[in-house]
């Protein structure tokens, strides 16, 4: 989350972020868990820190 907020500030605001989720070392199940965590944990924390409501 800190990296996202830092980039947001450095660039004067972000409208959207794209993640490249490629890692041959992760099993499919672990990759799906990572994607789920981005949506259910990270995104809400970033929105809250930026004062954005959806």
N, C-alpha and C positions, 0 to 999 in steps of 0.2 A: 504494500500500500504506500509506503514512504516514497518509493521510486516513482510511482504514478503521480503522487502529489507534487514531487519535486519537478518532474517534467512538465506538469500542468503549469506550475508557477514560472518555470524557465521559458516556456513558449507562450505565455500570456493567455493560457486557457486551451483546453482541448474539448472538441466536440465528440470525438470517439477515439477509441483505442483498439488496435488490432493485435491479437496475440498469435504467434506462430507456435503451435503446440506439437512439436515433433521431437521425439526422444525414443530411440530404439531400445534404450535400457529399461524403459517403463513398460510394464504389461498394460494391455488394453484397459483392464479394470482400473488400474492406477491412473491412467490418463483420463478416464471418465470421471474419476473422483476429483482430479485436479480441476477439470472444467467445471464440475459442480461447485467446488469451493470458490472458484472465481465469481460465479453467479450468486451464490448464497451467502458468502462471507465477505469477500474482498469488495465487490461492487457496492454493497450497502454501506460499508465503512467509508469508502471513497466518497459516495454521495453525501453521507452525513458530514464528513470533514469539509466538503465544499459547499454545504448548505443547499444541495440540490434535491428536489423531490420529484418522484416519478409518478 
